[in-house]
Amino acid sequence: MTYKQLFLYTILALCFVTSVIFVNHNYSFYDRPIAEVIKTNLEDTKEMSDLHDNKDHLFTQQIIAEIKNGAEKGKLIHLTNEYSSSKAYDQEYHVGSEVFVSIDTSTEETKELTGDIKDVKRDKYVLIVAWIFIFILLLVGKKQGLFSIISLVVNALLLSYALDIYLHNPDKSLLVICSISVILFTVISLLLVNGFNEKTYAAIVATLLGTFISLLITYLVISLTSGKGLHYEEIQFITRPYKMVFMAGLFIGSLGAVMDVAITMSSSIFSLYEKNNNISVKALKNSGMEIGKDIMGTMTNILFFAYISGSIPMLILYFKNASPLGFTLSMNLSLELARALAGGIGIVLTIPIGLYISIFFVNRKKARQ
């Protein structure tokens, strides 16, 4: 192990330890009162029936918790929690659970406070999942994994900033803001992970062309059909032009899959060339198209499953209440299917675009040698 690797591992270990210590003692950074459950008692249960006579049970917990921050820090608070056996909109709490609470102001002067549970403090669990993701990424990707983490953080900050600009400037077009963001996402991600080389440049150009052409085709189809068959009920309450918001979300959503295809095509073509500098352009085209055919089906399926999976709860709810199949699918899947189809168009277009752009950069590299 080199000194550089030892230094990086030490920094990583310090970050891990520091973050764990911080998230376990960060109560003072929250404005809302936080309480840790120290005792629970199941008081009673009662049976309920839903619309289809499926039995459900309602449980009542009496909870004693210790307040961890604010003016009432250290005091005990009595809480009541009702939860159903399905736990769809509620949950059972155990000793050690940390919750956000509201304190009954009429009992603030007494030793025993009362209040209500508002939410669960989940930052510890989010931190665990985040570190598992980071460790796996570093273990598999090593240096590229580190740059992937950096690009992910940078892109998240950029997206947050872009949305903040739109929220404070509603007169500006969200589609234009997202277009600028897509260019920045693509350039930053690919340059950080793959470096400054012809392979990266080819992937950047292919990603941008594939994404923007896909958006243009989708926009034209929706305009020509007047958006018939699309149900915007889930986004119509945002008090902004919801069709434009949908297009912007579709734009961002298809970028990831298109970028993946673009870098796969670019890396494959350049790998073939580096192994055999005398390979012909025809052989590169044939090999590239075979690779493209192999990834086409899997990537379109990934998009389909990614978008459809979020609608499964609503589909079950509609089917459970005897809604017709056509009505259920059109109400819940119209936007998701449109996103999946738009992303699929981008994937299919990016395969030949990425192939020919990669060959163009390969020929440039040949000419310089």
N, C-alpha and C positions, 0 to 999 in steps of 0.2 A: 504494500500500500504506500503510495507516494504521500509527501507532505501536503500536497494540494488536496488530495482525496480525504486525508485525515482532517484537514481544516474544514472542508465542506461537511463531512459527517459530524464534526463537533458542533458546527453552526446549526445543523439540522436537529441534533439532539437537544441543544440549548433552546431552540425554537419550540420543540415539542414539549419539553419540561415547563418552559415559561408559559406557554399557552394553556397547558393543563392546570397549572397553579392559578393562573389568572381567572380561568372560567369557573373555578371552584371557589373563588373569593371575590367575585365582581359584583356583589350585591349593591354596593354603594353607587355603581354606575347607572343603576336603573331608577327612574322616577317613581314607578309604581311599587307599592309594597310587595315584598316577596316573603313567603312563609314556607318553612320546611315541616312536613308532616312528621310528627313524633308519636302519634297514637291514633288508631282507627277502631271504630266499633260499628259492626253491621247491625242497624237498629231493627228494621223490618223489611218485608218484601210484599209485593202484591202483584197479581197477575193482570195482564192487559191482553186485548185481542186487536189485531189489525183488521184491515178491510177483508182479508181472505181467511179470517179465523185462525191465523197462525199465532200461537201463544207466545207472548213475550212477558218478561218479568221486570218489574221496577224495584230497584234496591235503594235503600237509604243508608248512607254512611254518616256517622257522627265523628268528626275529625278534630283533633287538637294539634295545632301547629305552632311553631315558634317563628316570630317575625324576625327577619334577618337584616332589615335596613330601615332607614327613616327614623322619625322621632319615636316610634314605638318599638324600636329594635330591642330584642330580648324578651318581649312580653309574649304571653300565650294568647292564641286566638282560637275561638270555637267556630267551626265551619260545618255546614251541612251539605252533603253531596248526594244527588240522586242520579242514578245511572241505570240504563236498561241492559238486558242480557246481550242485545245486539251490539251495544256500544258504538252505534253509528255517529251520534252527535254528543256523546258523553263518554266518561271513562271512570274506572275504579282507581282510587289512589291508595298507595301503600306507604309504609314508614320509609322516610327518606325522599319521597317525592317533593319537588319544589314547585310551588304554584304562585301565580300572581293573584292577589286578593284585593278586595275593597273592604275598608274598615267602617263599621257602623259608628258614626261620629257620636252617637248618644252614649256609647260605652267607652270612650277614649280615656275617661278619668278613672276607670275601674281597673283592677288587676286582670280581669278576664274580659277580653275583647270578643266581639262577634263580628262576622262579616260574611262575604260571599266569595267563592272561587271564580275568577275571571278567565284564567288561561294557565297553561303549563309552561314552566321555564325549561326550554329544550336545548339550550346552547351547549350543554355537556355532550348530548347525544350527536348533535350536528358536528361538533368538534371531532368526536371519535370517527364518524364516517368520513369526514374531510381528511383526517390523517391516514386512515386506511387507504383512501384513494391516492393520496400523495405518495405513500410508501410503495404501493403497487406500481404506480407510474414511474417512480425513480428506479425501482428494482428491474422493471422491464426495459424502460427507455433510457435509463442512465442520464447522460448529458442532454439528449433530446427530450427526455421526460421532464427534466428541470426546466428547460425552455418552454415546454408545453404548459407547465404550471404557470410560468410567468406570462405567457401569451393569454392564458385563460383569465388570469387576474386583470390584465390590461384590457382585454375585450369586455369583461364584465363592467369595469369602470367606465369604459367608453360608451357602452350601451346605457348605463345609468345616466351618464352625462347627456347623451343624446335625448333620452326621454325627458330629462329635466328641462332641457332647452325647449322641447315641444310643449311641456306643461306650462311653462312661463311665457311662451310665445305661441298661442293657439292660432295666430294668423299665418304662421309658417307651415309649409307642407311637410307632413310627417314622412311622406314618401321620399322627398328630397333629402331630409335629414337621415333617413335610413339608407339611402343610396350612398351618401358620403360615409356613413358608418360601415357599410358593407365593404367599400374600398379599403378603409383603414383596417377592418378586421382581417381581410384577406392578406394584405401586404404585411401587417405585423405578425400574424400567425405563421405564415409560410416562411418569412425571412428569419424569424426567431428559431423555428424548429429546424429548417433545412439550410439556412445560411444564404450568403450572397453567391449564387451560381446560376448557370443556365437552366438547370433543372427547376430551380425555384421560380425563375422568371417565366418559364413556360407554364408552370402550374398557376401562377398569378394571372397571367393573361387568359388562360383557359377558364379559370374560375370566374373571372369577371365577365367574360363573353357568355359563358353558359348561363350564369345567373341572370344577367340583364336580358338576354334573349328569351329566357324562360318567363321572366316577368312581363316582357312585352307581349308575348303570345297569350299569356293568361289575361292580361289587361284587355287585349283586343277581343278575346272570346267573351269575356264578361260584358264588355261594352256592346258587342254585336247582339248578344242574347238578352241584354238588359238585366242580367243577373237572375234570370228566371231559374227557379229550382234551388236557389241559395237562401237559407234562412239565417238571418242575422240576429235572431232573438237574444242570443247569449251575449252580444256586445252592443245592443242598441241603447243601453242605459249609461253609456260613458259620456254623453252630451258632447261628443265630437263627431266629425264625419266618419261614421262607422265603416263605410265601404273602404275609405282610404286607410283606416286603421287595419282592416282585414288584409288589404293588399300589402301593407308594410310588414305585417306579421308573416304573411306568406313569403315575402321577399327574404326576410331574415331566416325563416325556417328552412328554405331550400338551399341556403348558402352552405350549411355544413355538409350535406350530402354531395353537393356539386364540388366543393373543395376537396373532399375525400377522393372522388373519382378523378379529379384533375391531377392531384399529386400522385395517385396510383399510376395513371397513364404516363405521366412525366418520368417517374422513378423507373418504371418498367422499360421505357424506351431508352433512357440513358444507361440503365444497367446492361441492356443488350449491347449497346454501342461500346461501353467500356470493356466488356468481355471479348468483343470482336470488333476492332476498329475498321475492319474491311467489310463489315456487313452491309448489304445493299439496302437501298431505300425501300425496294419492294418487299424484302424480307422483314424490315422494320414495320411496314404497314400491315403485313399479314399477321405478324406476331402481336402487334398492338391491337388489331381488331379481335383476335382470339381472346386476348386478356380483357378487352372491353365487353365482349359477349359474356364472359364468365362472371364479371362483377355487376353487369346490368341487372340481372334478375335479383340478386341478393340485395343490392342497394335500394331498388324500388320496393322490395318487400320490407326492408327496414323502415322506410318512410311510411309505408302503409300501416305497419304494426305500431309505430311510434305515435301516429296521429289517432288511430282508432282506439288504442288502449285507454285513452283518457275518457272515452265515451261509454265504456262498458257499464259503469254504475247507472247511468241514465237509461241505457238500453234495457237493463234488467228491470228498472223501475217502470218503464213504459210497458214492457212485455208482461210484467206482473199484474198490471192494471188493464190487461186485455186490449191494448192498443193495436190497431192493424199494423202489419209488417211494413207496408209501404209508408204509412204515416210516420211510424217510429224511426225508420231509417232516414227519411227525408228531413225530419225535424232535428235529428241528432248527429247525422253524419254528413250532411251536405257540405259544410265548411271544411270538415276534416278530409273528405274525399277530394275536394277542390285543392286543398293544400298538398295532399299526396300526389295528385295528378300533376300539379304544377312542378313539384319537386322531381317527379318522374320524368317529365319533359326535359327539365334541366340536366338530369343525369344522362339521359339518352343523347342529348345534343353535345354534352361535354366530352363524350367518348371520342367522336371524330374530331371535334375541335382540339381537344388535348393531344390527340395523336398527331395531327398535322402541325400544330404549333411546336410540339416537342421535336418532330423531324426537322422543322425549320431551324430550331436552335442547334440541333445536332449537326446540320449542314454548315451552320456558321462556325461551330467549333472545329469541324473538319477543315474548313477553309483557312482557319488561323494556324493550323498545325503544319 
